[in-house]
Amino acid sequence: MHKMIIGVVAGLTGVLVLTAVAGTALLSGGGAGCVVPLASAASGSERAGVSGWDSDQLANARTIIAVGTQRGVPARGWVIALATAMQESGLRNLTGGDRDSVGLFQQRPSQGWGTPAQLHDPAYAAGKFYDRLATVAGWQGMPLTEAAQAVQRSAYPDAYAKWEDDAVAIVQQQSPASGSTLGCLPAMIGDAEPAPRNTDGSWPEESCVIRPDPTTGTGCVTPRLLHLVQQATAAGFPKPSCYRVDDHGEHPQGRACDWMMTAGGEASGTQKLRGDTMAAWTVANADRLAIRYVIWFRMIWTDDGRGWHAYHNPVGGDDPSGWHTNHVHISIH
């Protein structure tokens, strides 16, 4: 499974999706767009006005934020991770440092953080930092330097505090959860494994034969929908709800699922960004997974060449479920 960069904009134009093409990530849809070089992915940050950090440093910062977002880490955790990386490496993906230290956080293979190759992957290194942070009881209420030190065990425990203002500024500028309309926020996400096709490339006819639907314990789903659920789970998205009794749509046919981003209310902040990321991942993998359409946050993507466009809620009103502002709906062929 190789990596690609997916960029998501959460702004007035809705969800915008990019595809990796020949070393460049091209974002399109909703009447706006951006081009993000895969090597640096920096243009959006420079426009946003974050000063003192170059394109490579800001690309690493966005990876740290994106990994935190995917894992559901609150924004305070992103700030702690950024300040730590600022102190440890200057937001540089270093090949070596003190003794056997490697990467953005100068984590050491000899202390069980991972192999040198793994720690030189910014997404992996950020994930390991968040893993350790999650084991620190009460980290959300700690001063930044105490939380960072609990993870890193640095010889200079007070040094992290001086980076807090810069870390907060970058989070505010780089995260759609802050309410700003940025150019792109990259997230490192793997390609999905393709669903089986016929020898001529067409999709095989499938019935709702898998009983019961493993997500609801009732009804049924098609093998292709189960494959989508498995791939989404492997990518780190929450468990969906698929089959339901209804008089319309794909749910009663076992060809659609809903991925809840909230307990019921409209998504915001990290919840919204997680939904944006899932919608982007789905569309980027549409050809592999036989995606027919995706509905998220008053927008719908269809496989008829129109891409993302406005969704018209047949129910009306301000219900989050009707407008799909609390869940990502995915239907397949």
Number of C-alpha atoms within 10 A of each C-alpha: 8 7 11 21 25 26 29 28 28 26 16 9 16 22 27 30 27 27 19 19 11 9 11 16 24 20 21 17 18 17 10 12 16 19 19 25 17 18 12 14 25 24 18 22 25 16 11 16 12 18 12 8 16 14 16 16 20 25 26 23 29 26 21 31 28 27 23 25 24 22 16 14 17 14 21 17 24 25 26 28 28 31 28 30 28 22 18 23 18 16 25 20 21 17 15 16 14 9 9 14 22 28 27 31 29 27 26 20 16 12 9 8 19 17 13 18 12 16 27 22 15 23 23 20 24 26 19 19 24 21 13 14 23 15 11 14 11 10 19 16 10 12 12 24 20 18 23 29 18 17 20 18 10 13 8 10 15 13 16 24 17 14 19 19 11 18 22 18 14 24 22 18 22 30 25 24 21 16 14 16 18 21 27 29 26 27 25 18 22 17 18 23 14 16 17 16 13 9 8 6 8 10 14 12 10 13 14 19 14 15 13 14 21 17 17 13 12 14 21 25 27 21 18 25 27 22 17 27 23 15 20 19 13 12 16 12 20 15 15 21 19 30 26 18 11 10 8 8 11 18 22 18 20 28 27 29 26 20 21 22 25 15 9 13 13 19 21 18 16 22 21 23 25 24 28 25 27 25 25 24 26 26 25 21 19 19 14 17 22 22 24 18 21 24 23 25 26 17 22 22 25 17 15 8 7 10 18 25 19 14 15 12 15 8 10 9 9 11 15 16 18 17 22 22 25 26 28 23 22 26 22 19 17
